[in-house]
Amino acid sequence: MTATQDTVSGMPGRYALALFELAQENKSVARVGKDLDQFAALVNSSEDLTRMVKSPVFGADEQLRAIKAILAKAKISGVAANFIKLTAQNRRLFAVLDMVKAYRALVAQARGEITAEVTSAEKLSTAQITKIKSSLKAAVGQDVQLVTTIDSGILGGLIVKVGSRMVDNSLRTKLQSMKIAMKGA
């Protein structure tokens, strides 16, 4: 149990652990993960939805009505939908993205994998993802599950987070470093 406690912590971790155990009982770990990833992508792609999820201004009833409509339109059902609705009812919707991240970590741990977050300026190709996975596997000695995000603000390069380690090889950071170095000269 200590490995699980190291993987997830706090309120998001407790919710994710309960969901993971329920998904294991129902033999739907992969399906729940897919639905949660789909919901997280919806939240991350819509400023209005992000505001509704994170803002304390909206009441539980308002959030629940909106979430039910979004889940129906996105065709997210079953355990994942019930979980997301429960977070809205319990006024914990603001932490749902952290819960999704903790769930991913639990799934990866159960598979003997480690989760790596990769941020790029544009969408990575399948070949690039495969190369990154193999490079990270060689570096950490475990299979790697990638969670990719796109941030055009980094201009180019990658930001890779594995556990508590982060490698920022983005063009934005390199330009900032050059700017600081030139000020000192």
C-alpha positions as CSV (number, residue, x, y, z in Angstrom):
1,M,0.0,0.0,0.0
2,T,2.9,2.4,0.5
3,A,3.7,2.5,-3.2
4,T,0.1,3.5,-3.9
5,Q,0.3,6.2,-1.2
6,D,3.5,7.5,-2.9
7,T,1.7,7.5,-6.2
8,V,-1.4,9.5,-5.2
9,S,-2.0,11.8,-2.3
10,G,-4.5,14.3,-0.9
11,M,-8.1,14.6,-1.8
12,P,-7.6,14.0,-5.6
13,G,-5.6,10.9,-4.8
14,R,-8.3,9.5,-2.4
15,Y,-11.0,10.0,-5.1
16,A,-8.8,8.5,-7.8
17,L,-7.9,5.4,-5.6
18,A,-11.6,4.8,-4.9
19,L,-12.4,5.1,-8.6
20,F,-9.5,2.8,-9.5
21,E,-10.6,0.1,-7.1
22,L,-14.2,0.3,-8.4
23,A,-13.0,0.1,-12.0
24,Q,-10.9,-3.0,-11.1
25,E,-13.9,-4.6,-9.5
26,N,-16.0,-3.9,-12.6
27,K,-13.1,-4.9,-14.9
28,S,-13.4,-1.6,-16.6
29,V,-10.0,0.1,-15.8
30,A,-9.2,0.8,-19.5
31,R,-12.7,2.0,-20.4
32,V,-12.8,4.4,-17.3
33,G,-9.4,5.7,-18.3
34,K,-10.4,6.4,-21.8
35,D,-13.6,8.2,-20.7
36,L,-11.7,10.3,-18.1
37,D,-9.1,11.2,-20.8
38,Q,-11.9,12.3,-23.1
39,F,-13.4,14.4,-20.4
40,A,-10.1,16.0,-19.5
41,A,-9.5,16.8,-23.2
42,L,-12.9,18.5,-23.3
43,V,-12.1,20.6,-20.2
44,N,-8.7,21.5,-21.5
45,S,-10.0,22.5,-24.9
46,S,-12.8,24.8,-23.7
47,E,-12.2,28.0,-21.7
48,D,-15.9,28.1,-20.7
49,L,-15.9,24.5,-19.5
50,T,-12.6,25.1,-17.6
51,R,-14.2,28.2,-15.9
52,M,-17.3,26.2,-15.0
53,V,-15.3,23.3,-13.6
54,K,-12.9,25.5,-11.5
55,S,-15.1,28.4,-10.5
56,P,-16.7,28.4,-7.0
57,V,-19.3,30.8,-8.3
58,F,-21.3,28.0,-9.9
59,G,-23.4,26.0,-7.4
60,A,-23.4,22.2,-7.2
61,D,-26.8,22.0,-8.9
62,E,-25.6,24.2,-11.8
63,Q,-22.4,22.2,-12.3
64,L,-24.3,18.9,-12.1
65,R,-26.8,20.0,-14.8
66,A,-24.0,21.2,-17.1
67,I,-21.9,18.1,-16.5
68,K,-24.8,15.8,-17.2
69,A,-25.4,17.5,-20.6
70,I,-21.7,17.4,-21.5
71,L,-21.4,13.8,-20.6
72,A,-24.4,12.9,-22.6
73,K,-23.2,14.8,-25.6
74,A,-19.7,13.3,-25.4
75,K,-21.2,9.8,-24.9
76,I,-19.4,9.3,-21.6
77,S,-21.3,6.8,-19.5
78,G,-20.9,4.2,-16.8
79,V,-18.4,4.3,-14.0
80,A,-16.6,7.4,-15.3
81,A,-19.7,9.4,-15.8
82,N,-21.0,8.5,-12.4
83,F,-17.6,9.5,-10.9
84,I,-17.6,12.9,-12.6
85,K,-21.2,13.5,-11.5
86,L,-20.2,12.6,-7.9
87,T,-17.4,15.1,-7.9
88,A,-19.9,17.8,-9.0
89,Q,-22.4,16.8,-6.3
90,N,-19.7,16.8,-3.6
91,R,-18.3,20.2,-4.8
92,R,-15.0,18.7,-5.8
93,L,-15.3,19.3,-9.6
94,F,-12.5,21.9,-9.3
95,A,-10.0,19.0,-8.6
96,V,-11.3,16.6,-11.3
97,L,-8.2,17.1,-13.6
98,D,-5.9,16.2,-10.7
99,M,-8.1,13.2,-10.0
100,V,-7.7,12.1,-13.7
101,K,-3.9,12.5,-13.4
102,A,-3.9,10.5,-10.2
103,Y,-6.0,7.8,-11.8
104,R,-3.6,7.6,-14.8
105,A,-0.7,7.2,-12.3
106,L,-2.5,4.3,-10.5
107,V,-3.2,2.6,-13.8
108,A,0.4,3.0,-14.9
109,Q,1.7,1.7,-11.5
110,A,-0.6,-1.4,-11.8
111,R,0.9,-2.1,-15.3
112,G,4.4,-1.6,-14.0
113,E,4.8,1.6,-16.0
114,I,5.7,5.1,-15.2
115,T,3.8,8.1,-16.4
116,A,5.6,10.9,-18.3
117,E,4.1,14.2,-19.3
118,V,5.3,15.6,-22.6
119,T,4.5,19.1,-23.7
120,S,5.3,20.1,-27.3
121,A,4.6,23.1,-29.4
122,E,2.6,21.1,-31.9
123,K,1.0,17.6,-32.2
124,L,3.6,14.8,-32.1
125,S,3.5,12.1,-34.8
126,T,3.2,8.5,-33.9
127,A,6.9,8.0,-34.8
128,Q,8.0,10.8,-32.5
129,I,5.9,9.4,-29.6
130,T,7.4,5.9,-30.2
131,K,10.9,7.4,-30.2
132,I,10.2,9.4,-27.0
133,K,8.8,6.3,-25.3
134,S,11.8,4.2,-26.1
135,S,14.3,6.9,-25.0
136,L,12.5,7.4,-21.7
137,K,12.3,3.6,-21.2
138,A,16.0,3.4,-21.7
139,A,16.6,6.3,-19.2
140,V,14.2,5.1,-16.4
141,G,14.3,1.4,-16.9
142,Q,10.5,0.9,-17.0
143,D,7.8,1.0,-19.6
144,V,6.5,4.6,-20.0
145,Q,3.0,5.8,-20.5
146,L,2.9,9.2,-22.2
147,V,0.5,12.0,-21.6
148,T,1.0,14.6,-24.3
149,T,-0.2,18.2,-24.2
150,I,0.3,21.0,-26.8
151,D,1.5,24.4,-25.8
152,S,2.4,26.6,-28.7
153,G,3.9,29.1,-26.2
154,I,7.0,27.0,-25.9
155,L,7.7,27.7,-29.6
156,G,9.6,24.4,-30.1
157,G,11.3,21.6,-28.4
158,L,9.8,19.6,-25.5
159,I,9.2,19.7,-21.8
160,V,9.3,16.2,-20.3
161,K,8.2,15.5,-16.7
162,V,8.8,12.0,-15.2
163,G,7.8,11.8,-11.6
164,S,9.5,14.7,-9.8
165,R,12.1,15.2,-12.6
166,M,11.6,17.7,-15.4
167,V,13.7,18.4,-18.5
168,D,12.8,21.7,-20.2
169,N,14.3,21.7,-23.6
170,S,11.9,24.2,-25.1
171,L,12.9,27.0,-27.4
172,R,11.2,29.5,-25.1
173,T,13.5,28.5,-22.1
174,K,16.6,28.6,-24.3
175,L,15.8,32.1,-25.5
176,Q,15.1,33.3,-21.9
177,S,18.5,31.8,-20.9
178,M,20.2,33.6,-23.7
179,K,18.5,36.9,-22.8
180,I,19.7,36.6,-19.2
181,A,23.2,35.7,-20.3
182,M,23.4,38.7,-22.7
183,K,22.2,41.1,-19.9
184,G,25.1,39.9,-17.8
185,A,27.7,40.5,-20.6
